[in-house]
Amino acid sequence: MPDSPFPMTLQSELTLIGEPCVGNLQAQRAALRALIKRSDWPEWSTTTNGKPVWEAGHLSLSHGGGWVIAARGKSPIGVDVETASERLQRARRKYVGPADQAVLDLHGDNLDALCRIWTAKEAAFKVFGTGVDFLTGLQWEWLKADEATVLATAQKAQLHITWHRLEQPDAWLATARAVETPP
């Protein structure tokens, strides 16, 4: 991973910036705002439910796993970053449902697979800003090693999910992008 900040373009419609960050929640939020300002992205506001919005397109923000990440694109997007930790195992019953077995079958029943499920669901939630049930809200329609197509059941919308492994510190980054047809 290059020195901070790193720019990444995914799927030709999604641009990410990110950098390692330590500190409490307030410090992470400040680092995220500073990263966006240094990258010359426009300021944003938030909806009443906390979803970031701006006039320049769609925006998603995440901090966790020792990282701050921002993503922007032309279509609705979501991004989440998290480290594969025992906390995910302890919370498993709140977000891993029967439909998630396909991810566990592909990646093994381990912390990395749980982190992939968690980050995918968080990113999907951020696409809509509300309304994704973490146990039953996603149906895995197509799944490969580092990408998937899911159906957000309440919204009846397909999403394309991608995962990227970040290093130093070690974390999983997931993006979710609304699509009209499978990739």
N, C-alpha and C positions, 0 to 999 in steps of 0.2 A: 504494500500500500504506500503510495507516495506521501511525502510530508504534507501536513495540513495546509490549507484545505484541499481536498481532492474533488475535482469535478468528474462526473460520469454522465454519459448520455446512454440511455437505454431505450430500445424499441423506437428510436428516432423521434419520439414524441415526449420523452420524459428525461429531464435533467436533474441530477442529484448533486448536492454539495454536502460535505461532511468533514468532521475532524474529531480526533479524540478529545474527550472532555472529562474532567473529574470534578467532584464537588457536589454540593447539595442541589436540590431542585431549583432553587433560585439562581445558583451559579450556572447550572446547565441552561436554563432559559436565557440568561444574560449572554452566555456563549453562543447560543443559537441566533439570537438577534444580532450579535456582533459579526458572526459568520455571514449572515445574509447581507448585512450592510457592507462588509468588505468585498462581497461578491457582486455588489451593485444591483442586487435584486430590489424591487420596490418594497416599500413598507406594506404591511397587511393589517387587516382588522379581523375580528372574530365574530361569529354568529353567537346567538344567545346560548347555544350548547357548546361553544368553545371551538368550533371548526374554523380554521383560518381561511380567509377569503381575500381576494384582491381582484382588481379590474383586469389584470394582465393574463388571466387564465386560472388554472387550478393550482392549489398549493397544499402540501401536507408537511407536517413537522413531526420529528421524533427525537427523543433523548432517552438514552438508556444503554446499558452494557458498556459504559465508558465512552459513548459517542454522542454527538449531536448531528442530525441529518435533516436536510430540507430537500423537498422534491417539488418540481413544478412541471406542468404539462398543459397540453391543449384540451385534454379530456379529463374527467374526474379521476383522481388518483389518491392513493394512500400509501404511506410508508411507515414502517416500524423497525426499530433496532432493539435487540435484547441479547443478553448473554445467556448461554445454556447453563442454568444454575439449579440447585436443589429446590429453590422456590417454585419453579415450574412443576416439579414433581409433587410438591405439597399441595399445589392448587389444581392439579390435574383434573379432578372430578368436576371442576367448574367450567372447563373449556374443552375437554376431550370427550366426544360422544362416539356412538357407533359408526357414524359416517367417516370418522377420521382414521378408521382402521387401515384404509388404503395407504395413508402416509406412513403409518407405523410398519406396515408390511414392506414398503419400499425402502425405508430408511432405518428400520429396526426400532424396537421399543426402548429408546434411550433419550438422554437429555437433549441431544441435537435434534432429534425428530420432534420432541415436545416443543422445542424452541421454534422450529419451523411452523408447527401448527399454530402456536401462540402468535408469532409475528404475522403470519398470513391472515389470521382472524382480526388482529388489531389493524392491519393495513386495510382490510376489507371494510371494517367498521368506519375507518377514516374516509373512505371513498364517499360514503353516504352521510356521515356525521351522526348517525343514529340508526337504530333498528336492526342490528345484526345480533341475533341470539348466539352466544359463544358456544353453546352445546349443539344446537341443531340448525344454525343459520346458514351454514355452507355445505353444499354437496359437491364432493370432488368428482368432476366429470372426466378429466384428463390429467394425468400426472406423469411427469418425468423427473429426473434427478434434481434439477434446479428450477423447474417451472411447472405450472399447473393451470388448468382452467376450472373454475368453480362456479356454481350457481348460488347467488345470494337469494335464498328462498323467499324471504319476505318481500324483497324488491323485484323478484323475478328478473334479475339481471345477471349476465355473465361477467366474470372478472378474470383477467389474466394475472396470475401471481408469478413473481420471480423471486428467487432467493440468491443472496450473495454472502459469502463468508468474508468477514472483515477480520483483520489481524492487528494485534498490538494496539488496543486490546482485542481479544477474541470475542466476536459477537456474530449474530445472524441478522442480516438486513433483508426485509421482505418489502416488495412493492406490489401494489394492486392497482390495476387499471381497468376501467370499464371498457368493454368491447361489445361490438354488435354481433360478431361471429367469432368462433374459436380461432386461435392463432394458427 
